[in-house]
Amino acid sequence: MRSSWGDVASSMPAITSEILHYLNALRRKWVGFVTGSTVTAFFEWLAFRGTPIPEVLWKAFLFGGIPVAGFLAWREQYRTLTSKPRLRIRVSSQPDFPGDDPRTAHRLIVHNDGPGAAETVRVSIVGREPAEPVGAYDNFPYHVRDGGGGIAGCTINPGTEDFFQLAKSWRSGDQRRIVEGLNGIEEPPDRYRRVAMPDGAQWRLRLIVSGSNVDTQQVAVLVRAVENKQIIMCMERT
């Protein structure tokens, strides 16, 4: 029950925004109906001729426009929502380069299912749990670099995907697990900071995937240091 209430609370800003958008659309459609319809022109013609307009008639017209405007506003919102690109997100951990390079590249893959292009897509790390700073990992929020190396946002066409470089990991010469790049301080890759992750440690990264024409998604990625293995990153199952 607590989790359900938490989901509702976290959704309230988005719900409030959608309600306000609908009310604004309702107002626009109603004003357009009462000021620009054929019936309005007919009323103006009657007024020009000096013909009195029955009160019940113009009141019926004004109030009758509300359900019409409501339908038009709903249709506008529905078309806007259903035309938004839909993004699917997953984590990929692969060798950074083919061959004997021991480094593993951990990436967040964002796939666009369409129908249109997703604009200005960004991935931001907004927190880590446990919350206590560990080495360099306290520089949040941090915008993750996309496949082109930028942080300003990329365009993902329908049916395609792009990756965002979360981190790289490897074992050092003294067998420590090194993680690099989770908060690269938004500077060139050679300035990424590194930290050793002890055996059995687990972090939970909180990320936001956003764009100018997509629904913002909040995701969590688990970072685990499993004994006798490399660093493992995976999406948290909810």
C-alpha positions, 0 to 999 in steps of 0.5 A, a space after each residue: 500500500 505504501 508503494 502504491 501511495 508513493 507512485 500516486 504521489 510521484 505522479 501528481 505533478 504530471 497529472 496536475 500538468 495534464 489537467 491544466 493542459 486540458 482546461 486550457 484547451 477547453 477554454 480555447 475551444 469554447 472561446 473559438 466556438 462562441 466567437 467563430 461559429 456559424 451560429 454566432 454569425 447568425 446571431 450577429 446578423 439578427 442583431 444587425 437587423 434589430 431582431 431580438 434574440 430570445 434569452 433561452 436561445 443564446 443561453 442554450 448556445 453558450 452553455 451548449 458549447 461547453 460539451 462541444 468544446 470538451 470533446 474537441 479539447 479531449 480529441 486534441 489531447 488524445 492526438 497529442 498523447 498518442 502521437 508522442 514517440 515511445 521510448 524503451 530503455 535497457 542496460 548493456 554491458 559489453 567489452 569496450 573494444 574487441 580483443 584483450 581489452 579488459 574494460 567493460 562499457 556499461 551503457 543505457 540503450 534508448 530505443 524509439 518505437 515511434 511513431 515520430 522522432 524523439 527530440 532532445 533526448 537526454 539521460 541524467 543521473 540524479 542520485 545514488 543510494 546509499 546516499 553517502 558520497 563514495 569517492 567522486 560519486 556525489 556530483 549529481 545531477 549529472 548529464 550522461 554523454 550520448 553516442 556522439 559525445 554530447 550532453 545537450 540532447 540527441 535526436 532518435 529516429 523511429 525504429 532506431 536507438 542511441 546509447 548513453 555511456 554510463 560508466 566503464 569498469 575493469 580490474 586493476 593490477 592489484 585486482 581492485 574493481 575500478 569504475 570510471 565515468 558515472 559522474 564525469 563532471 561533464 568534461 572530456 573523457 580523459 577527465 573522468 574520475 575513478 573509484 574502487 568498488 569493494 566486493 559485495 558493494 551495491 549502488 542504486 542509481 536513479 536516472 531520468 530519461 527526458 526529451 522535448 516531445 516524449 514522456 519523462 521516465 524515471 528508471 533505476 540501475 543497480 551497480 553490483 560488485 560480485 565476488 570473482 566477477 566484473 562490475 554488473 549493471 542491470 535495470 531494477 525490476 519494479 
